Amino acid sequence: MNIFRKRKPEVQLFEADASIYSDGNTYDIIFSNQLVQYLDESNLTNFLKNMSTMLDAESRLICCGIPNINRRFKYQTQGSF
């Protein structure tokens, strides 16, 4: 993250505990990379709930990464993590 900050000082980044973070602001984009596969069901639910409070109708939450095999199977069979 420090390399990115040096290259793009105009971009504001936040690093926090994903299962509890919510700051009352709304954002155009929230980017999460290589996170969701490490959250248990409860923390994933909290994460998605908290992120939704920080998005408006035109905002986007981008979650990148490949879920672990159990989550991938659950998603493919049930349509959710």
N, C-alpha and C positions, 0 to 999 in steps of 0.2 A: 504494500500500500504506500510506503514511503517513496518508492520510485515513481508511482503514478502521481502522487502529490507534487513531486518536483517537476514532472513533465506537464502537469495540468493544474497549476495552482488555483485557477479560477473555478474549478469544480469542487464542490463541497462533499466530502465523504464522511460517513458515519460507520463506526464499528461498535457493535453492542451485542448483548445476549439476545439472540433472536427469539427466544421463547417468551420474553417479557417486555421487549422494547416497544414502546409507543410514546411519541413525544407531543401529540396533539396537533402537529402540523400536517399539511397535505403536500404531496410531491408529484411532479410530473411523471417520474419514473423511479422505481425502486428495483435495484438489481441485486440478486442473490445468487452466488456462485458456489457450487459444491457444498451446499448446506443441507437441503431437505433429506438427503439419504441418511444423515446422521441423527435426525430428530426422531424420538419415539412418537407414537400416535398423539399423545397429549400435548407434547411440545410443538408438533407440527400443526395441530389444530389451533393452539395459542398463537403461533407464528402467523398463520394465515388470517386469523381473526384480527390480530393487531395490525398487520399490513393493510388489511381492507379498510381500517379506520383512517389510514394515512393516504388513501387514494380517493380522488374524485372521479366523476363519470368519464373523464377523458384521460385519466392516468393509467399507467401500466405497471404491473408487477412482473418482472422477468426472473424466473427461477431456472438456472442452468445447472447441468450436471446429470449424471446417469444414476438413478436410484439403485440401491442394492438389489440383488436378485429377488428377495422376498417382496420388496416394495414394487418392483417391476411386475412381478407375477400378480400381485394384488391389484395393481392398476389395470393390467390387461384383462383380468377376469371380473373385476368389480367396478372399474371406471374411476377409482380413487386410490389415493395412497393409503 
